[in-house]
Amino acid sequence: MSFKTAQPGDPAWLKDAFTHLGLAEIPGVDHNPAILEMSAEVGFPEVTADETSWCATFANWVAKRAGLPVTGKLTARSFLGWGSDATNHPARGDFVVIKRGSEGWQGHVFLWLGEDAVNVWGIGGNQGKVGAVTVSRFTKASVLSIRRPPGASVEIEAPAAPKAFAEPIVRAVQQALWDKGYKAVGMVDGIYGRDTRAAIVAFELDHHLPPVGEPTADILGMILAAASKPISETRAEATPAQVREAVPEAKATWWAQLGALWGMIVAAVSGIFSFVTGNVHAARDLMRPLLDMLGDIPPWAYIAAVAGGLFFLWLRTRSASHQQVAAFRSGERR
């Protein structure tokens, strides 16, 4: 199935979106009247510039023209509470909300067309370098939610149940994909699931084959005969900061590492202060009740123990962070 064109079974709002491919902002002081008219039709006549982010405008507009309710807002994240959650079983025409920008309210919304091993493909407004209606791809890691339209006037057909494939052939295809560099296939477990299908589709698209996504003997032969997938220069040279943005676990590990480092600093300073004051006669007399209560162990020893534990945590998170960066660069981590 093509990501670039409308299909006979697509819902009305998706077919409508494809008819507007190429609609774009006008650079400079002029503004595209079609985009401004679109804003007015969804309830925002005060928008007078096509530089105003209009991805949610376009999504609301095609929804309204198909008889669907609109969110009534110009923000992409307004779609997060719209319709029903279809993140685990998306269909063509579902509305995808992704992260974009550094602020919590920022985002982007487009219509789901399909996916490969790493990316979600979709058609939407305000996309590309010039701000246009385009078919573009976005990393799966950026997806916040995929929403099924409420009260759809055109019913979206639920995805068909996956075909059953023999465990040995599935396992062989998974292992071949992994060996050829399609690490997003995930575990080699003989189970045909979403990751396996997406990895097969990615291989098929890379080799200009129809994106079927099924683990058959024919596709196994093609994978085994193909050259290994090259790692893109952007991925191979990704900085730790770029990896943290693409891999949520890497960011969590980084925060844990930072917390451990600050904890060590605080514990070290506290330990030094405790040791020094513990050897000053006047200070020792003031602290005598506490020292008697804690026994013969000096306070700095407790702090040193805490610092030691934090140092161990820092080493572990530092090692995990390096492993995550290496896995991302090599393609083992999507």
ABEGO torsion letter per residue (X at the ends): XBAABBBAABBAAAAAAAAABGBBBBBEABBBAAAAAAAAAAGBAABABAABBAAAAAAAAAAAAAGBBBAGBABAAAAAABEBBAAABBBBGBBBBBBBEABAABEBBBBBAEBBAABBBBBBBGBEAAGBBBBBBBBAAABABBBBBBGBABBBBBBBBBBBBBAAAAAAAAAAAAAAGBAAAEBBAGBBBAAAAAAAAAAAAAAGBBBAGBBBAAAAAAAAABBBBBBBAAAAABBAAAAAAABAAAAAAAAAAAAAAAAAAAAAAAAAAAAAAAABAAAAAAAAAAAAAAEABBAAAAAAAAAAAAAAAAAAAAAAAAAAAAAAAAGABX
